[in-house]
Structures are given as C-alpha cells and as structure tokens.
C-alpha cells in the first residue's frame, strides 16, 4: 500500500508551508498533492511557489500531483485551474467537473474525491477522458469501493482517504469571515488564525465540525488503519493522509509501519489516536454516520 499526502487544506504562513514540505520530503510518503484547493484569496504562496515545492519533492523521489481548486466561482479561479491543467510537468487532480473538462484528452490525470463518483459507468467515462487514478468519495463504503473496483477500467488506480479531518463540503459563503462579521471579499485572511480550522461544537458541547473558510470538516479524524487488509482486497493501492499543523510526519511514519506489517493495527491505531486532532472515526466505511467508530 502506497501513502499519499493530500493537498494542504488550511491557510498557513509562507515559511510554515515551506518548512512543512521540507519535512515531507524526508518522510515515508510516495505521492504528494500540492496547490490551493479551498480558496483562491489565499496569497501566501503563488502558483510558481507550488511548482518550486514540487521540484524539491520530485528530487526527493516523490510523485507530485497538482490539485485544482474544488469550487471555482470566478474567472480568476478558472484561470488557476487552467494553469494547473496545462502546467506540462506534473499530473493534475481535478476536484470539480470544470477542471475535468479542461483535462479531457490529457492522459494520466487524477479524478479527485470532490467529483463524487459513485458508479462504474461514470468511472469508465473518466477513464475515457484520460483519468488513470480515482480517489473515492469520502463517504464511500467498503461495499461501494469494492464494487466500483471490481468493474473498473484496466489501468485505473484507486486511492481512498485514510486519515485526517474529513473534508465534508464547500460553500459560496466564507464561514470564517462571517464569524468575525466580515465580508468574504474583505475577510482579513482570518483563516491564518486557525491552522487546523476553527472548531465548532454542538449545544451539548461535543466536538462536531471544523470551519476552514468556505469549507467544513469533521472535528474528529477519519482513520482506516484497521481496514488495510480490506482496502488491499478491494484493489486500493493508495491511502491518503490529510495534512495537519502538527504530527503529520509522525502520522506518515506510523501508517508506513502499519502498511509494512511492522506495527499491528491495534498499536497503529493507538499511536495515531495520540497524534490526531480529535477522536478517531471510521463510520462511513462501514455504512454508518461518519462520526462513529465501528
């Protein structure tokens, strides 16, 4: 099982991002997704900066994939998608169907989790358009993944979200800006104050969600370390980890040890629980609410 590090969903200072990926270059991860997926207003890194980070990671032996923005709302957003789609060097992950359209006919692109592909017919269409990797939707069950992959086109890789806060939804409204009574267009870059998103709880005080600009995530961390055998049996070849402000490299080492059989699933889960930003959940995989642990 290969490990993939998903795109950075949060807004961090430039030097923090550069230091983070310098550490990732030395970590046991096979594929690294780069780029701004959530909000084009985030300006700490330019498109050229992401390409430069990609060069460093590629030199360290990592596969680099550029992730296109998930919710394009303006011509500026579309321009960034086009730059990613035509970068000419790295594979591209499409996270909306506009980006998929731009990539049609280009061999080797990645169908990202936000395309929400749930049936073999759509998977076959993506393969016809040139996709060679499918990232399953976050809420996909083990039965859905196994059924999809049993009928997948030849040569199509499969990747599943395996650890981290679950990226649940995007909205045209910026929740973080609204929290400070600001307009989206004049947000003051409030997301910089929340390196792992802004935590939200229920009326009873229980952890529920994390707000990250226009994105909502789970408060707990999705964790499939105990499902490695089932994932392999279904034909999954990559396990995705979502970056967080602390412990990401340690998480990669723990998962690598579990994938290689050097750490039991029980011990790996125990180690990951100590490194996670919240409780460990795996409900979606078992056809239950996401914020449950089977």
MARBA-451103 format. One record per residue (C-alpha): residue in one letter; x negated, y negated, z; residue number from 1. Coordinates in Angstrom, 3 decimals. Layout:
<atom residu="A" east="X" north="Y" up="Z" num="NUM"/>
...
END
This chain:
<atom residu="X" east="0.000" north="0.000" up="0.000" num="1"/>
<atom residu="X" east="-1.382" north="-3.391" up="-1.022" num="2"/>
<atom residu="X" east="-0.868" north="-6.529" up="1.041" num="3"/>
<atom residu="X" east="0.331" north="-9.808" up="-0.450" num="4"/>
<atom residu="X" east="0.331" north="-13.177" up="1.274" num="5"/>
<atom residu="X" east="3.374" north="-15.145" up="0.190" num="6"/>
<atom residu="X" east="3.383" north="-18.880" up="-0.572" num="7"/>
<atom residu="X" east="2.956" north="-21.341" up="2.280" num="8"/>
<atom residu="X" east="6.483" north="-22.471" up="3.102" num="9"/>
<atom residu="X" east="5.595" north="-25.163" up="5.636" num="10"/>
<atom residu="X" east="4.066" north="-28.621" up="5.313" num="11"/>
<atom residu="X" east="0.600" north="-28.799" up="6.845" num="12"/>
<atom residu="X" east="-2.147" north="-31.446" up="6.672" num="13"/>
<atom residu="X" east="-4.549" north="-31.024" up="3.789" num="14"/>
<atom residu="X" east="-7.546" north="-29.961" up="5.871" num="15"/>
<atom residu="X" east="-5.421" north="-27.429" up="7.724" num="16"/>
<atom residu="X" east="-4.359" north="-25.853" up="4.443" num="17"/>
<atom residu="X" east="-7.905" north="-25.735" up="3.098" num="18"/>
<atom residu="X" east="-9.200" north="-24.150" up="6.303" num="19"/>
<atom residu="X" east="-6.351" north="-21.650" up="6.305" num="20"/>
<atom residu="X" east="-7.137" north="-20.368" up="2.816" num="21"/>
<atom residu="X" east="-10.844" north="-20.268" up="3.563" num="22"/>
<atom residu="X" east="-9.988" north="-17.782" up="6.314" num="23"/>
<atom residu="X" east="-7.630" north="-15.917" up="3.978" num="24"/>
<atom residu="X" east="-10.490" north="-15.484" up="1.504" num="25"/>
<atom residu="X" east="-12.177" north="-13.256" up="4.109" num="26"/>
<atom residu="X" east="-9.010" north="-11.418" up="5.146" num="27"/>
<atom residu="X" east="-7.880" north="-7.937" up="4.018" num="28"/>
<atom residu="X" east="-5.244" north="-9.119" up="1.558" num="29"/>
<atom residu="X" east="-5.028" north="-8.160" up="-2.103" num="30"/>
<atom residu="X" east="-2.739" north="-10.826" up="-3.578" num="31"/>
<atom residu="X" east="-2.252" north="-14.459" up="-2.559" num="32"/>
<atom residu="X" east="0.640" north="-16.618" up="-3.753" num="33"/>
<atom residu="X" east="-0.110" north="-20.342" up="-3.932" num="34"/>
<atom residu="X" east="1.853" north="-23.511" up="-4.538" num="35"/>
<atom residu="X" east="4.756" north="-25.575" up="-3.261" num="36"/>
<atom residu="X" east="7.999" north="-23.610" up="-3.207" num="37"/>
<atom residu="X" east="10.152" north="-25.727" up="-0.885" num="38"/>
<atom residu="X" east="9.842" north="-29.472" up="-1.559" num="39"/>
<atom residu="X" east="8.066" north="-31.449" up="-4.285" num="40"/>
<atom residu="X" east="7.850" north="-34.505" up="-2.000" num="41"/>
<atom residu="X" east="5.107" north="-32.794" up="-0.024" num="42"/>
<atom residu="X" east="1.989" north="-34.534" up="-1.223" num="43"/>
<atom residu="X" east="-0.942" north="-33.365" up="0.917" num="44"/>
<atom residu="X" east="-2.128" north="-31.116" up="-1.906" num="45"/>
<atom residu="X" east="-1.908" north="-31.763" up="-5.630" num="46"/>
<atom residu="X" east="-1.391" north="-29.137" up="-8.321" num="47"/>
<atom residu="X" east="-5.122" north="-29.350" up="-9.044" num="48"/>
<atom residu="X" east="-5.860" north="-28.649" up="-5.377" num="49"/>
<atom residu="X" east="-3.849" north="-25.432" up="-5.568" num="50"/>
<atom residu="X" east="-5.798" north="-24.403" up="-8.657" num="51"/>
<atom residu="X" east="-9.068" north="-25.070" up="-6.835" num="52"/>
<atom residu="X" east="-7.932" north="-22.945" up="-3.888" num="53"/>
<atom residu="X" east="-7.045" north="-20.260" up="-6.408" num="54"/>
<atom residu="X" east="-10.568" north="-20.340" up="-7.800" num="55"/>
<atom residu="X" east="-12.027" north="-19.804" up="-4.328" num="56"/>
<atom residu="X" east="-9.694" north="-16.891" up="-3.638" num="57"/>
<atom residu="X" east="-10.282" north="-15.311" up="-7.046" num="58"/>
<atom residu="X" east="-14.031" north="-15.494" up="-6.427" num="59"/>
<atom residu="X" east="-13.394" north="-13.599" up="-3.189" num="60"/>
<atom residu="X" east="-11.701" north="-10.806" up="-5.139" num="61"/>
<atom residu="X" east="-8.061" north="-11.750" up="-4.548" num="62"/>
<atom residu="X" east="-5.342" north="-11.683" up="-7.161" num="63"/>
<atom residu="X" east="-3.953" north="-15.221" up="-7.348" num="64"/>
<atom residu="X" east="-0.339" north="-15.969" up="-8.290" num="65"/>
<atom residu="X" east="1.123" north="-19.476" up="-8.622" num="66"/>
<atom residu="X" east="4.590" north="-19.725" up="-7.085" num="67"/>
<atom residu="X" east="7.029" north="-22.084" up="-8.782" num="68"/>
<atom residu="X" east="9.446" north="-24.222" up="-6.775" num="69"/>
<atom residu="X" east="12.660" north="-22.453" up="-5.781" num="70"/>
<atom residu="X" east="15.175" north="-25.306" up="-6.107" num="71"/>
<atom residu="X" east="14.477" north="-27.711" up="-8.964" num="72"/>
<atom residu="X" east="16.593" north="-30.856" up="-8.669" num="73"/>
<atom residu="X" east="14.840" north="-33.441" up="-10.832" num="74"/>
<atom residu="X" east="12.723" north="-33.867" up="-13.924" num="75"/>
<atom residu="X" east="9.698" north="-34.142" up="-11.632" num="76"/>
<atom residu="X" east="10.490" north="-30.722" up="-10.191" num="77"/>
<atom residu="X" east="10.840" north="-29.272" up="-13.691" num="78"/>
<atom residu="X" east="7.524" north="-30.828" up="-14.659" num="79"/>
<atom residu="X" east="5.802" north="-28.976" up="-11.823" num="80"/>
<atom residu="X" east="7.475" north="-25.744" up="-12.872" num="81"/>
<atom residu="X" east="6.232" north="-26.255" up="-16.422" num="82"/>
<atom residu="X" east="2.685" north="-26.913" up="-15.208" num="83"/>
<atom residu="X" east="2.742" north="-23.690" up="-13.249" num="84"/>
<atom residu="X" east="4.266" north="-21.727" up="-16.119" num="85"/>
<atom residu="X" east="1.648" north="-22.980" up="-18.587" num="86"/>
<atom residu="X" east="-1.414" north="-23.000" up="-16.315" num="87"/>
<atom residu="X" east="-3.108" north="-20.462" up="-18.594" num="88"/>
<atom residu="X" east="-5.113" north="-18.734" up="-15.886" num="89"/>
<atom residu="X" east="-3.023" north="-17.228" up="-13.105" num="90"/>
<atom residu="X" east="0.138" north="-15.171" up="-13.016" num="91"/>
<atom residu="X" east="3.241" north="-17.144" up="-12.082" num="92"/>
<atom residu="X" east="6.058" north="-16.277" up="-9.691" num="93"/>
<atom residu="X" east="9.448" north="-17.529" up="-10.858" num="94"/>
<atom residu="X" east="11.759" north="-18.426" up="-7.985" num="95"/>
<atom residu="X" east="14.692" north="-19.732" up="-9.996" num="96"/>
<atom residu="X" east="16.120" north="-18.829" up="-13.373" num="97"/>
<atom residu="X" east="14.920" north="-22.057" up="-14.945" num="98"/>
<atom residu="X" east="11.337" north="-21.001" up="-14.285" num="99"/>
<atom residu="X" east="12.154" north="-17.502" up="-15.551" num="100"/>
<atom residu="X" east="13.390" north="-19.088" up="-18.783" num="101"/>
<atom residu="X" east="10.143" north="-21.054" up="-19.106" num="102"/>
<atom residu="X" east="8.157" north="-17.827" up="-18.651" num="103"/>
<atom residu="X" east="10.226" north="-15.744" up="-21.064" num="104"/>
<atom residu="X" east="7.920" north="-14.043" up="-23.531" num="105"/>
<atom residu="X" east="4.863" north="-14.549" up="-21.342" num="106"/>
<atom residu="X" east="3.655" north="-11.120" up="-20.222" num="107"/>
<atom residu="X" east="2.718" north="-10.475" up="-16.618" num="108"/>
<atom residu="X" east="4.819" north="-12.888" up="-14.561" num="109"/>
<atom residu="X" east="6.412" north="-12.127" up="-11.198" num="110"/>
<atom residu="X" east="10.160" north="-12.152" up="-10.566" num="111"/>
<atom residu="X" east="10.290" north="-13.778" up="-7.127" num="112"/>
<atom residu="X" east="12.668" north="-12.931" up="-4.267" num="113"/>
<atom residu="X" east="14.835" north="-16.012" up="-4.799" num="114"/>
<atom residu="X" east="16.021" north="-14.787" up="-8.203" num="115"/>
<atom residu="X" east="18.295" north="-12.450" up="-6.219" num="116"/>
<atom residu="X" east="18.157" north="-9.406" up="-8.488" num="117"/>
<atom residu="X" east="20.374" north="-6.591" up="-7.213" num="118"/>
<atom residu="X" east="20.950" north="-4.215" up="-10.134" num="119"/>
<atom residu="X" east="18.843" north="-2.181" up="-12.609" num="120"/>
<atom residu="X" east="20.331" north="-3.959" up="-15.636" num="121"/>
<atom residu="X" east="19.028" north="-7.348" up="-14.510" num="122"/>
<atom residu="X" east="15.705" north="-5.756" up="-13.612" num="123"/>
<atom residu="X" east="15.487" north="-4.371" up="-17.141" num="124"/>
<atom residu="X" east="16.266" north="-7.828" up="-18.546" num="125"/>
<atom residu="X" east="13.440" north="-9.356" up="-16.502" num="126"/>
<atom residu="X" east="11.050" north="-6.728" up="-17.839" num="127"/>
<atom residu="X" east="12.139" north="-7.545" up="-21.384" num="128"/>
<atom residu="X" east="11.340" north="-11.211" up="-20.672" num="129"/>
<atom residu="X" east="7.822" north="-10.272" up="-19.577" num="130"/>
<atom residu="X" east="8.031" north="-9.723" up="-15.813" num="131"/>
<atom residu="X" east="5.720" north="-6.999" up="-14.541" num="132"/>
<atom residu="X" east="6.447" north="-7.357" up="-10.815" num="133"/>
<atom residu="X" east="9.725" north="-7.608" up="-8.944" num="134"/>
<atom residu="X" east="9.931" north="-8.994" up="-5.416" num="135"/>
<atom residu="X" east="13.077" north="-7.587" up="-3.828" num="136"/>
<atom residu="X" east="15.619" north="-9.994" up="-2.315" num="137"/>
<atom residu="X" east="15.099" north="-10.490" up="1.372" num="138"/>
<atom residu="X" east="18.335" north="-8.780" up="2.393" num="139"/>
<atom residu="X" east="17.785" north="-5.716" up="0.189" num="140"/>
<atom residu="X" east="18.454" north="-2.426" up="1.969" num="141"/>
<atom residu="X" east="16.276" north="0.661" up="1.654" num="142"/>
<atom residu="X" east="19.011" north="2.301" up="-0.425" num="143"/>
<atom residu="X" east="19.171" north="-0.646" up="-2.827" num="144"/>
<atom residu="X" east="15.388" north="-0.776" up="-3.262" num="145"/>
<atom residu="X" east="15.122" north="2.977" up="-3.805" num="146"/>
<atom residu="X" east="17.993" north="2.948" up="-6.293" num="147"/>
<atom residu="X" east="16.577" north="-0.005" up="-8.222" num="148"/>
<atom residu="X" east="13.130" north="1.515" up="-8.441" num="149"/>
<atom residu="X" east="14.412" north="4.925" up="-9.494" num="150"/>
<atom residu="X" east="15.715" north="3.241" up="-12.656" num="151"/>
<atom residu="X" east="13.045" north="0.564" up="-13.102" num="152"/>
<atom residu="X" east="11.324" north="-0.033" up="-16.446" num="153"/>
<atom residu="X" east="7.898" north="1.508" up="-16.906" num="154"/>
<atom residu="X" east="5.008" north="-0.585" up="-15.641" num="155"/>
<atom residu="X" east="7.053" north="-2.749" up="-13.266" num="156"/>
<atom residu="X" east="5.524" north="-3.174" up="-9.803" num="157"/>
<atom residu="X" east="7.661" north="-3.623" up="-6.701" num="158"/>
<atom residu="X" east="6.996" north="-5.904" up="-3.737" num="159"/>
<atom residu="X" east="9.001" north="-6.184" up="-0.515" num="160"/>
<atom residu="X" east="8.995" north="-8.898" up="2.150" num="161"/>
<atom residu="X" east="7.408" north="-7.093" up="5.081" num="162"/>
<atom residu="X" east="6.517" north="-9.584" up="7.787" num="163"/>
<atom residu="X" east="7.316" north="-13.139" up="8.816" num="164"/>
<atom residu="X" east="10.155" north="-15.547" up="9.321" num="165"/>
<atom residu="X" east="12.827" north="-14.746" up="6.756" num="166"/>
<atom residu="X" east="13.342" north="-17.484" up="4.119" num="167"/>
<atom residu="X" east="17.133" north="-17.379" up="4.066" num="168"/>
<atom residu="X" east="18.418" north="-20.281" up="1.972" num="169"/>
<atom residu="X" east="17.731" north="-23.622" up="0.292" num="170"/>
<atom residu="X" east="19.951" north="-26.707" up="0.246" num="171"/>
<atom residu="X" east="20.025" north="-30.009" up="-1.611" num="172"/>
<atom residu="X" east="20.107" north="-31.660" up="1.829" num="173"/>
<atom residu="X" east="16.949" north="-32.053" up="3.928" num="174"/>
<atom residu="X" east="17.836" north="-30.833" up="7.393" num="175"/>
<atom residu="X" east="14.612" north="-32.073" up="8.987" num="176"/>
<atom residu="X" east="15.142" north="-35.625" up="7.710" num="177"/>
<atom residu="X" east="18.736" north="-35.565" up="8.921" num="178"/>
<atom residu="X" east="17.548" north="-34.527" up="12.380" num="179"/>
<atom residu="X" east="15.774" north="-37.910" up="12.579" num="180"/>
<atom residu="X" east="18.635" north="-39.795" up="10.917" num="181"/>
<atom residu="X" east="16.612" north="-40.396" up="7.761" num="182"/>
<atom residu="X" east="17.455" north="-40.124" up="4.092" num="183"/>
<atom residu="X" east="15.905" north="-37.305" up="2.100" num="184"/>
<atom residu="X" east="14.143" north="-39.819" up="-0.163" num="185"/>
<atom residu="X" east="12.707" north="-41.632" up="2.873" num="186"/>
<atom residu="X" east="12.076" north="-38.711" up="5.196" num="187"/>
<atom residu="X" east="8.794" north="-39.960" up="6.653" num="188"/>
<atom residu="X" east="7.390" north="-36.484" up="5.937" num="189"/>
<atom residu="X" east="8.875" north="-35.265" up="9.193" num="190"/>
<atom residu="X" east="8.078" north="-31.643" up="8.303" num="191"/>
<atom residu="X" east="4.434" north="-32.331" up="9.203" num="192"/>
<atom residu="X" east="5.524" north="-32.367" up="12.841" num="193"/>
<atom residu="X" east="6.767" north="-28.768" up="12.680" num="194"/>
<atom residu="X" east="4.037" north="-26.403" up="11.410" num="195"/>
<atom residu="X" east="6.355" north="-23.378" up="11.734" num="196"/>
<atom residu="X" east="9.654" north="-25.134" up="11.175" num="197"/>
<atom residu="X" east="11.992" north="-26.747" up="13.694" num="198"/>
<atom residu="X" east="13.582" north="-24.164" up="15.984" num="199"/>
<atom residu="X" east="17.367" north="-24.052" up="16.378" num="200"/>
<atom residu="X" east="19.300" north="-22.074" up="18.944" num="201"/>
<atom residu="X" east="22.896" north="-21.027" up="19.496" num="202"/>
<atom residu="X" east="25.188" north="-22.718" up="22.008" num="203"/>
<atom residu="X" east="24.147" north="-19.980" up="24.417" num="204"/>
<atom residu="X" east="20.500" north="-20.955" up="23.998" num="205"/>
<atom residu="X" east="19.453" north="-17.918" up="21.964" num="206"/>
<atom residu="X" east="16.962" north="-18.313" up="19.072" num="207"/>
<atom residu="X" east="18.836" north="-18.408" up="15.769" num="208"/>
<atom residu="X" east="17.193" north="-20.311" up="12.909" num="209"/>
<atom residu="X" east="14.193" north="-22.437" up="11.990" num="210"/>
<atom residu="X" east="14.677" north="-25.504" up="9.796" num="211"/>
<atom residu="X" east="11.969" north="-26.353" up="7.269" num="212"/>
<atom residu="X" east="13.022" north="-29.372" up="5.227" num="213"/>
<atom residu="X" east="15.661" north="-28.148" up="2.774" num="214"/>
<atom residu="X" east="15.048" north="-24.556" up="3.830" num="215"/>
<atom residu="X" east="16.492" north="-22.438" up="6.613" num="216"/>
<atom residu="X" east="14.568" north="-19.490" up="8.002" num="217"/>
<atom residu="X" east="15.147" north="-16.942" up="10.712" num="218"/>
<atom residu="X" east="13.942" north="-17.646" up="14.236" num="219"/>
<atom residu="X" east="12.576" north="-14.126" up="14.538" num="220"/>
<atom residu="X" east="10.134" north="-12.332" up="12.278" num="221"/>
<atom residu="X" east="11.127" north="-9.640" up="9.821" num="222"/>
<atom residu="X" east="8.912" north="-6.604" up="10.341" num="223"/>
<atom residu="X" east="8.843" north="-3.412" up="8.275" num="224"/>
<atom residu="X" east="5.649" north="-1.908" up="9.667" num="225"/>
<atom residu="X" east="7.622" north="1.125" up="10.883" num="226"/>
<atom residu="X" east="9.030" north="1.656" up="7.384" num="227"/>
<atom residu="X" east="5.774" north="2.136" up="5.472" num="228"/>
<atom residu="X" east="6.491" north="5.771" up="4.587" num="229"/>
<atom residu="X" east="9.964" north="4.875" up="3.297" num="230"/>
<atom residu="X" east="8.555" north="1.980" up="1.290" num="231"/>
<atom residu="X" east="5.928" north="4.193" up="-0.334" num="232"/>
<atom residu="X" east="8.524" north="6.864" up="-1.018" num="233"/>
<atom residu="X" east="10.734" north="4.352" up="-2.785" num="234"/>
<atom residu="X" east="7.868" north="3.243" up="-5.012" num="235"/>
<atom residu="X" east="6.981" north="-0.076" up="-3.368" num="236"/>
<atom residu="X" east="3.346" north="-0.999" up="-3.966" num="237"/>
<atom residu="X" east="3.001" north="-4.402" up="-2.244" num="238"/>
<atom residu="X" east="4.060" north="-5.605" up="1.192" num="239"/>
<atom residu="X" east="4.493" north="-9.377" up="1.527" num="240"/>
<atom residu="X" east="3.432" north="-11.351" up="4.602" num="241"/>
<atom residu="X" east="4.657" north="-14.921" up="5.051" num="242"/>
<atom residu="X" east="2.057" north="-17.423" up="6.344" num="243"/>
<atom residu="X" east="2.454" north="-18.963" up="9.791" num="244"/>
<atom residu="X" east="0.389" north="-21.594" up="11.594" num="245"/>
<atom residu="X" east="-1.229" north="-19.109" up="13.982" num="246"/>
<atom residu="X" east="-2.345" north="-15.485" up="13.795" num="247"/>
<atom residu="X" east="-1.820" north="-14.906" up="10.062" num="248"/>
<atom residu="X" east="-5.228" north="-13.336" up="9.524" num="249"/>
<atom residu="X" east="-4.814" north="-11.139" up="12.619" num="250"/>
<atom residu="X" east="-1.436" north="-10.027" up="11.262" num="251"/>
<atom residu="X" east="-3.060" north="-9.057" up="7.969" num="252"/>
<atom residu="X" east="-5.697" north="-7.014" up="9.785" num="253"/>
<atom residu="X" east="-3.039" north="-5.208" up="11.845" num="254"/>
<atom residu="X" east="-0.946" north="-4.399" up="8.786" num="255"/>
<atom residu="X" east="-4.000" north="-3.259" up="6.845" num="256"/>
<atom residu="X" east="-4.880" north="-0.869" up="9.655" num="257"/>
<atom residu="X" east="-1.312" north="0.458" up="9.705" num="258"/>
<atom residu="X" east="-1.236" north="0.925" up="5.917" num="259"/>
<atom residu="X" east="-4.544" north="2.786" up="6.049" num="260"/>
<atom residu="X" east="-3.381" north="5.058" up="8.873" num="261"/>
<atom residu="X" east="-5.888" north="3.645" up="11.345" num="262"/>
<atom residu="X" east="-3.089" north="2.323" up="13.571" num="263"/>
<atom residu="X" east="0.150" north="4.113" up="14.382" num="264"/>
<atom residu="X" east="3.413" north="2.381" up="13.569" num="265"/>
<atom residu="X" east="4.151" north="2.118" up="17.294" num="266"/>
<atom residu="X" east="0.817" north="0.471" up="18.063" num="267"/>
<atom residu="X" east="1.045" north="-1.731" up="14.975" num="268"/>
<atom residu="X" east="4.488" north="-2.977" up="15.964" num="269"/>
<atom residu="X" east="3.246" north="-3.694" up="19.467" num="270"/>
<atom residu="X" east="0.297" north="-5.669" up="18.076" num="271"/>
<atom residu="X" east="2.496" north="-7.591" up="15.645" num="272"/>
<atom residu="X" east="5.011" north="-8.442" up="18.355" num="273"/>
<atom residu="X" east="2.254" north="-10.261" up="20.215" num="274"/>
<atom residu="X" east="1.342" north="-12.220" up="17.051" num="275"/>
<atom residu="X" east="4.828" north="-13.078" up="15.772" num="276"/>
<atom residu="X" east="6.591" north="-16.457" up="16.167" num="277"/>
<atom residu="X" east="9.663" north="-14.737" up="17.615" num="278"/>
<atom residu="X" east="11.362" north="-11.379" up="18.121" num="279"/>
<atom residu="X" east="10.810" north="-8.648" up="15.526" num="280"/>
<atom residu="X" east="13.861" north="-7.829" up="13.396" num="281"/>
<atom residu="X" east="14.493" north="-5.374" up="10.548" num="282"/>
<atom residu="X" east="18.273" north="-5.257" up="10.267" num="283"/>
<atom residu="X" east="18.582" north="-5.985" up="6.550" num="284"/>
<atom residu="X" east="16.507" north="-2.944" up="5.606" num="285"/>
<atom residu="X" east="18.961" north="-0.727" up="7.472" num="286"/>
<atom residu="X" east="22.101" north="-2.378" up="6.108" num="287"/>
<atom residu="X" east="22.768" north="-4.309" up="9.298" num="288"/>
<atom residu="X" east="22.661" north="-8.020" up="10.217" num="289"/>
<atom residu="X" east="19.169" north="-9.347" up="9.623" num="290"/>
<atom residu="X" east="18.660" north="-10.486" up="13.210" num="291"/>
<atom residu="X" east="18.884" north="-6.961" up="14.569" num="292"/>
<atom residu="X" east="16.192" north="-4.386" up="15.279" num="293"/>
<atom residu="X" east="17.051" north="-0.841" up="14.288" num="294"/>
END
